[in-house]
Amino acid sequence: MSAAAGKVKASQNKMTWKRFKRFIPVYLVMIPGLVYLFINNYMPLPGLVVAFKQYNAGKGIYKSPWVGFKNFQYLFATNDALLITRNTILYNVAFIAINLVCAIAVAIILSELTGKIKNVYQSVILLPHLISSVIIGYLVFAFFSVENGFVNNNILALFGKEGVSWYSEPKYWPFIIVFVNTWKSIGFNCIIYLSTLLGFDRAFYESAEIDGATKWQQIRYITLPLLKPTAIMMTLMAVGRMFYSDFGLFYQVPMNQGALYATTQTIDTYVYRGLLQLGNISMSAAAGVYQSIIGFVLILAANLLVKKLDRDSALW
């Protein structure tokens, strides 16, 4: 190696080291998140083998006998398989569509506010996301209790209507579940869109105002197109969890009432109730593997579709 080439290499190494030193604070901030990701998401991966075994606590995971795909039959060998799959998918489709529209609308409204009141609204709208599902369940019960509920005693009574036995009428619960989910999720989702909105160049809006564009025209032709990549990313992430459900929402909020299973039973609650009766850990693991594989396939398919329609908006 010539002296000139050696100097060039030494200079490159020096630049690399300087660049590394520059980002050391960033790497230090990343460490806790990476450790959590490894412990929570990667360390449990060997445990997937439980889904294909008849787990025996005395023998341990790897010495328990193999049963192949027998554990997966639990999800399909019942008359409730179609019901729980239908409920899980349809609820998630409704959640994705309604939360998307409501979160963007609220984010746009918050972006137009000024002063300290803006911070107050942001904090208040985020509170439901931080409340436990158990507390939310009792809040809903306070509204829909047959004897002492606010709806029966105040709203329906005001119009001379008889009280409704909400916890024994499945037909009302798709609307209640969707409303509660929107109320609980809208704060977190709108903060993501709001943070994106605040990063937009205000020159776009100033130019539009000079040209005489109305507020609605600014939203339609500037805000929504600029929000499209974020909306697609959030939608793809939600699609990946299409076969999962919020356990607290479907178990705690309806108070585990058997009369409501027709409209509140999902894959997660079905497996949990089955485990209470059977105590079979392997079947629970099989359900988790099944949901993960379907979610992975769905997010790949959704990303492929987005890639064909708008290549720049795809995740990869």
N, C-alpha and C positions, 0 to 999 in steps of 0.2 A: 504494500500500500504506500502510495506516494505521500510526501509531507503535506501537499495541498489537500489530498483526499482526507488525510487524518485530521487536518484542521477543520474541514467542513463537517466531518462526523462529530468532532468534539463540540463544534458550535451548535449542531443539531441537538446533541444530548443536553447541552446547557440550556437551550431554549425549551426543551421538553421538561427539564427539571423546574425551570422558572414557571412554566405553565401549570405544572403539578402543584407547586407551592402556592400559586395564586388561588387554586380551587380547594385547598386543604380545608378551609372552614365549611365549604359545601359538602365535602365528603364526610366530615365529622357530623354534620346535621343529618346526613343520610343514614348513618350507622344504626340509630335506634329503629328506624322504619325498616331497614333491611333485615335486622335481627328479628323483629316482629314478623315480617313476611316469611322468613325462613322457618321460624318456630311454628307459626300458625298455619302456613300453607304447604310447606315442603317436608317438614319432619313427619307429618301424619301420612304421607303418601304410601309408605310400605304397608300401612294398615288397610289399604284397599283389598288386600288378599282376604280379609275377613269376609267380604261379600261372597266369596267362593268356597267358604268352609263352614262347617258346623261348629261354631266357636264353643270351646270348652275352657272356662277360666282356669281349671286345674292344669290343663295341658298347655295353655298359652296359645298365642296366635298361630305360630308356625308349626306346632305339633298337633293342632286340631285337625280332624279328618276333612278331606276335600269332598265337596258335594256338587261341584260344577255350577251350573246355572239354576239349581233347584231353588235357591233363595229368591231368585227373580220371579219365579212362578207365583209368589205370594201377591205381587202387584197385579197380576193378570188373571189369576185363576178364581176370580170372584165376580159376582154380578155388579159390584160397585166400581169395577175398574173403569168403565166408560164414564160413569158419573164423576168420579174424582178427577179424571183427566180432563173432562169437559169443563168442570168448574175451575180447575187450575188455569187452563189456557184462556178461557173467556174472561175471567177476572183480570188476569195479567194484561190482556189486550185492552180492556177498558182502562186499567190503571195507566198503561203507557200513553194512550191517546189523551185521556183527560188531564193527567198530570203534565204532559207536554204543553198543552194549550194553556192551562191555568198558570203554570210556572212562568211561561214566557210573558203572559199578560200581566201578572203581578210584578215581574222584574221590570217590565217597561214602565208600569205605574210608579214603582219605587224610584226608578232612575230619573223621573220627572220631578220628584220632591226635592226640596232644599231645606237647609237648616237642621237643627237638632231633632226635629220631629221625624226626619228620615231615619236616624239611628234607632229611635224608639220603635218605629214600625218594623224595621229589620229584626230587632230583638224579639218583639212580640210574635211575629209571624214564624220565627224559628222555634219558639217554645214547644209547640206540639210535637216536633220531631224528637225532643229531648225527654218527653214524658214516657214513663213506663207503660207497656201495654196493659198491665193490671189496672193502673189508674184510669187509663182510657176506657177500659171495660166498665169500670164503676161509673165513670162520667156518662157513658152511653146508657147504662142502667138507670141513672138518675133522670134521664130524659124519657126512657121508654118503659119504665116500671109500670105494671098494670095498675097497681093501687096508688102509688105515690108519684108516678112519673109526671114530669113537666108537660109532656105532650098531651097525655090523657086529661090531666086535671086543669090545664090552663088553655091550651090551644084548641083541642077538640071540644072541651066544655064551653068555650067562648062562642062557638058556632052551633051549639046545641047537639053535637055529635056524641055518640056513645064511645066509651073507651075501647081501645083495641088491645087484644092480647098479643102484644108484639113478639114475645118469646115463644109463641106456639104457632106463628103464622110465617112460614118460610118465604112467601111471595114478596114480603117487604124487604127482606134482608139483602138481596143484591144491591138495592139502592142505598141501604144503610151502610153496608160494607164499603161501597165505592166512595160514598161521601166521607166516611171516617178516614179512609186511606188518603183521599185528596187533602183533607184538613191536616192530617199528620205529616204528609210528605211534601206539601207545596212549599213550605219554608226552606227546607234544605235544597230542593231543586231550583227554586227561584234565586237563591243566593249564588248558585253557580252561573246562571244566566246573567244575573246582575253584575257579577264581577267581570264577565265578558263584555257586557254593555259599557261599563265604565272605562274600558280600555279602547273604545272606538275613538277615532279622530273626530273631534267636534267640528272640524272644518267642513266635513260632509254636510252636517246639519245647518251650519251657518250659510253655506253656499245654497242649500235647498231653500232656506228662508228668504234669501235675497231673490231667488228665482220665483218666489211666491208659493212654494209648496206648503200645503196644509200639514197639520200634525199627523193626520192619518196617512197622507202620502209619504211623509218622512219615515213612518213606521213600516209601511208596505214596501217601499223601494230602497230603503237604506238599512233600517234596523233588522228586519227579518232576513234579508239575504246575508247580512254579516253574521247573524246568529246561526245560520244554517249548519256550519261545521260542528258547532257545539251541540246543537239539537240532534244531529245525526249520531254523534259520539254517545250522547246520553241514551238515545233510543237503542243503539246497538248493545250497549251495556245492559239495558233492561231486557232486551230480547234474549240475551244470554242466560237470564234467570227466569225465563218463561215457564219452566217446569218447577219453579220454587214458589213458595207462598210465605207471606208473613205469618208465622205461627201464632204470634200473639193476637194478630188481627182476626184470624179465623177460629181461634180457640178461646181466647179470653173475652173478646168483645161479645160473642153470642152466648157467653156463659156456659159453654159446652152443653147446650140444650139439644137433646136427641131429636126433638121435633123439627129442628132447623137443619139437620144433616143434609137434606136434599139440596140446599143452596149454600151451605157453609163448609161442607166436607171437601177438603183438598188432599193432595198426595201427602203432604207433611202431617196434617192432622190425622189422616187415616193410618199412616204408619205408626204414629205415636199411640193412638188408641189400640192398635193391634199389638204393640209392644207391651202395653199395660196388661193385656190379656195373655199374651204368649211368652213375654220376656225373652224374645229371640233377638240378640244383638246382630247376628249375621243378616237377618232380613232388613234391619234398619240400615246396615252398611250397604246392602244391595240396592236399596231405594236411593241412597245418596249417590252411588256410582251411576245408576240409571239416570238420575236427574242431571248429573254433571256431564255425562256423554251427550244427552239430548241437548243440553244448553250449549255445549261446545259446537255441535253440528248446526244448531240454529244460528249462532253468532257468525259462523263461517258462511252459512248460506245468505244471511242478511248482508254481511259485508261484501260478498260477491255480487249481490243484486245492486247494492249502492255503487260498487265499482263499475258496473256496466252502465248505470244511469249517469253517474257523475264521478269520474275517476279521482278527482281531487278531494272529494269528500269522504272517501273510504279510509278506514283506519290503517290498512296496509295494502 
